Amino acid sequence: MAIVRKWVADQATGFIKITDPYFGPEDLEMVQLIRSTNPSIPIYILSSRKRQQRADVLPPWDDTYRSHWRLAVSDCDPGDVTVVIVGKRSSGDHPIHDRWWLSETSGLRMGTSANSVGVGKLSEVSAIDPSEVGNRLTEVDRYLSGSVKECGTDRILYSSFKL
């Protein structure tokens, strides 16, 4: 957690874009961690339809996330947070396998889900080489914007909302 806090405080500029196929409402505590260190930075979260469906996150997903924020995380406004749920029509799979936290010129590679950082098992949290950040941002931005319509022969489905 110290690595994540330090990155948010010292290196995250412009925005924070989180891609994690397993991000769910219980992971919104990470938004609170970001807000405690960097209160005004825009946050974008890219998660999978499969995660929401398998964990019985009740639709409409935006209501479930907002309720969880208010009841379990904070009664304060979360600030500028956009959540994009993406997945292949057939399986709900997230098109990006890895977990990244990206900013304008820096990033972290997360070896575990957000709510597991620093809990129980050992996992990797490491800096992404600055020369790789741009390519990763380009890939994530394609899904955050909804511009990717198909993956192979499978259609990509999107849901997007402000927290």
NORHU-V812070 format. One line per field, one symbol per residue. ss: DSSP state (2 for helix, 1 for strand, 0 for the rest). psi: psi as a letter, one per 40 degrees, with the letter a starting at -180 (. if undefined). burial: + if it has 9 or more other C-alpha atoms within 8 Angstrom, else -. Layout:
ss=???
psi=???
burial=???
This chain:
ss=0222222222000011111000002222222222222000011111112222220000002222222222222000000011111111000000000011110000111100022200000000111002222222222222220000011001111111110
psi=dddddddddddhidihhhhheehadeeedddddddddgdehihhhhaiddddddefhhihdddddddddddedieiheaghhhhhiiiddeeihehdihihiadeiiihheiideehehbiiihhiihhdeeddddddddddddeeehdihbehihiihiih.
burial=----+++++-+++-+++++++-+++-+++++++++-++--+++++++++++++---+----+-+++-+++--++---+-++++++++++--+++---+++++++++++++-+++--+-----+-+--+-+--++-++--+-+++-----++--+++++----+
